């Protein structure tokens, strides 16, 4: 893990925000360091993007625990409250919710509610096939609506890029004007297609292919 210089990130954000007359939605993935988080926080404040989707990648591999904890805390306090929607996986949802672990659907629902209570309007907590339901399962919560979203699980192998694809698809749908629940439902269809048509290279697991999805 080699971080990009924060000044470069600031310049990239400024370029994108300046070139386009309007940015409808942005997705934030792994930030990795506290200085990077500071740069992104300033950009969110400066440009006031209408929709921000946070895929909260926590505890980067290769970091000492103390450094990782600093990054996690910075993400929680500086970026999470600015998100329109967040899409944590099981580990991230448990960490953000202050829970030791999540092993049941009920615990995942509880985690989604706890994260929402930290100021995030919409939470899509991702379990995928990890809870043993035989489906790919996520929980959506917006403070009023609590929905368990399930689709047929595609195979049993680990698929690289599924979570990132889900967050990216949510962002794209929100940018097109879908409401958050509609965006989550469509995003799951995109991920199912991406896994179903997954590619195999020299890595020991499949990775998604995003080019086959077509809306019904």
C-alpha positions in Angstrom: 0.0 0.0 0.0 1.6 3.2 -1.2 -0.5 6.4 -0.6 -0.9 9.0 -3.3 0.4 12.4 -2.3 -2.5 14.4 -0.8 -1.7 17.4 -3.0 -2.1 15.3 -6.1 -5.5 14.1 -4.8 -6.6 17.7 -4.1 -5.5 18.7 -7.7 -7.5 15.8 -9.2 -10.6 16.7 -7.3 -10.3 20.3 -8.2 -9.8 19.4 -11.9 -12.9 17.2 -12.0 -15.1 19.7 -10.1 -13.9 22.5 -12.4 -14.2 20.8 -15.7 -17.8 19.7 -15.1 -20.5 22.3 -14.7 -22.2 20.0 -12.2 -21.2 16.8 -10.4 -24.4 14.9 -9.5 -22.8 12.2 -7.3 -19.4 11.1 -6.0 -18.2 7.8 -4.6 -15.5 7.5 -2.0 -13.6 4.3 -1.6 -10.4 3.5 0.2 -8.7 6.7 1.5 -6.0 4.9 3.5 -4.3 7.8 5.4 -5.3 10.6 7.7 -3.9 13.3 5.4 -5.9 11.9 2.5 -9.0 12.0 4.6 -8.3 15.6 5.5 -8.0 16.5 1.8 -11.3 14.8 0.9 -13.0 16.4 3.9 -12.0 19.9 2.6 -13.1 19.0 -0.9 -16.5 17.9 0.3 -16.9 21.1 2.2 -15.7 23.3 -0.7 -17.7 21.8 -3.5 -20.8 20.7 -1.6 -21.5 17.7 -3.9 -25.3 16.9 -3.7 -24.8 13.1 -3.3 -21.9 11.4 -1.6 -21.6 7.6 -1.4 -19.1 6.3 1.0 -17.7 2.8 0.7 -16.0 2.8 4.1 -12.8 0.7 3.6 -11.4 0.3 7.1 -8.1 -0.9 8.5 -5.8 -1.0 5.5 -3.6 -4.1 5.2 0.0 -3.5 5.9 -0.5 -0.8 8.5 0.3 -1.0 12.2 -2.9 -1.3 14.3 -2.4 2.2 15.9 -2.1 3.8 12.4 -5.1 1.9 11.1 -7.1 3.0 14.1 -6.2 6.6 13.5 -7.4 6.3 9.9 -10.6 4.5 10.9 -11.4 7.2 13.5 -10.7 10.0 11.1 -13.0 8.4 8.5 -15.8 8.0 11.0 -15.6 11.6 12.3 -14.8 13.5 9.2 -16.2 11.7 6.2 -19.1 9.5 7.4 -21.3 12.4 8.6 -21.0 14.0 5.1 -22.2 10.8 3.3 -25.6 10.6 1.7 -25.3 6.8 1.7 -22.8 4.4 3.0 -22.2 0.8 2.0 -20.2 -1.1 4.6 -19.4 -4.8 4.5 -19.9 -7.0 7.5 -16.6 -6.1 9.2 -17.0 -2.4 8.4 -20.6 -2.4 9.6 -19.7 -4.0 12.9 -16.8 -1.6 13.4 -18.8 1.5 12.6 -21.7 0.2 14.7 -19.5 -0.6 17.7 -20.4 -4.3 17.6 -17.9 -7.1 18.1 -19.2 -9.1 15.1 -22.2 -9.7 12.9 -23.3 -13.2 12.4 -27.1 -12.9 11.9 -29.5 -10.9 9.8 -31.0 -9.3 13.0 -27.5 -8.1 14.0 -27.0 -6.6 10.5 -30.3 -4.8 10.8 -29.2 -3.4 14.2 -25.9 -2.3 12.8 -27.6 -0.5 9.9 -29.7 1.4 12.5 -26.7 2.3 14.6 -24.8 3.6 11.6 -27.8 5.7 10.6 -28.0 7.1 14.1 -24.5 8.5 13.5 -25.9 10.9 10.9 -25.9 8.9 7.7 -29.3 9.3 6.0 -29.1 6.0 4.1 -27.2 2.8 5.0 -26.8 -0.3 2.8 -25.1 -2.9 5.0 -23.6 -5.6 2.8 -23.5 -9.3 3.9 -23.6 -11.0 0.5 -23.5 -14.7 1.0 -21.6 -14.5 4.3 -24.5 -15.1 6.7 -25.4 -18.5 5.3 -28.8 -17.7 4.1 -28.2 -19.2 0.6 -28.7 -15.8 -0.9 -26.8 -12.6 -1.4 -28.2 -10.5 1.3 -27.9 -6.8 2.2 -29.9 -4.6 4.6 -31.1 -1.1 3.6 -32.2 1.4 6.2 -33.1 5.1 5.9 -34.6 5.9 9.3 -38.0 4.8 8.3 -37.8 1.9 5.8 -35.9 -1.2 6.8 -35.6 -3.6 3.9 -33.7 -7.0 3.6 -32.6 -7.2 0.0 -31.9 -10.7 -1.3 -31.0 -12.1 -4.6 -30.0 -15.6 -5.6 -26.3 -16.2 -4.7 -24.1 -16.9 -7.8 -21.8 -19.7 -7.0 -19.7 -20.2 -3.9 -16.4 -18.7 -4.8 -15.0 -15.4 -3.6 -15.4 -12.8 -6.2 -13.1 -9.8 -6.2 -14.7 -6.4 -6.8 -18.3 -7.2 -5.9 -18.5 -4.7 -3.0 -16.9 -1.9 -5.0 -19.2 -2.6 -7.9 -22.2 -2.3 -5.6 -21.2 1.1 -4.3 -20.3 2.3 -7.8 -23.7 1.2 -9.1 -25.5 2.8 -6.2 -23.7 6.1 -7.0 -24.6 5.9 -10.7 -28.3 5.2 -10.0 -28.5 8.1 -7.5 -26.8 10.4 -10.1 -29.5 9.4 -12.6 -32.2 10.4 -10.1 -33.2 7.1 -8.4 -34.2 7.2 -4.8 -31.8 5.4 -2.4 -33.8 2.2 -2.1 -34.3 2.0 -5.8 -30.6 2.6 -6.3 -29.8 -0.3 -3.9 -32.1 -2.7 -5.6 -30.7 -1.9 -9.1 -27.1 -2.1 -7.8 -27.7 -5.6 -6.5 -28.9 -6.6 -10.0 -25.7 -5.1 -11.5 -23.6 -7.0 -9.0 -25.4 -10.3 -9.8 -24.7 -9.8 -13.5 -21.1 -8.9 -12.8 -20.5 -12.0 -10.8 -22.5 -14.3 -13.1 -20.2 -13.1 -16.0 -17.1 -13.0 -13.8 -13.7 -13.4 -15.3 -10.8 -15.7 -14.2 -7.2 -14.6 -14.6 -4.1 -15.7 -12.8 -5.5 -14.7 -9.4 -6.8 -17.5 -7.1 -10.4 -16.1 -7.3 -12.9 -14.7 -9.8 -13.3 -11.1 -10.4 -16.3 -9.2 -11.7 -17.1 -8.2 -15.2 -19.3 -5.2 -15.3 -20.1 -5.1 -19.0 -23.0 -7.5 -19.3 -25.7 -5.9 -17.2 -28.7 -4.6 -19.1 -31.7 -3.1 -17.3 -34.9 -5.1 -17.5 
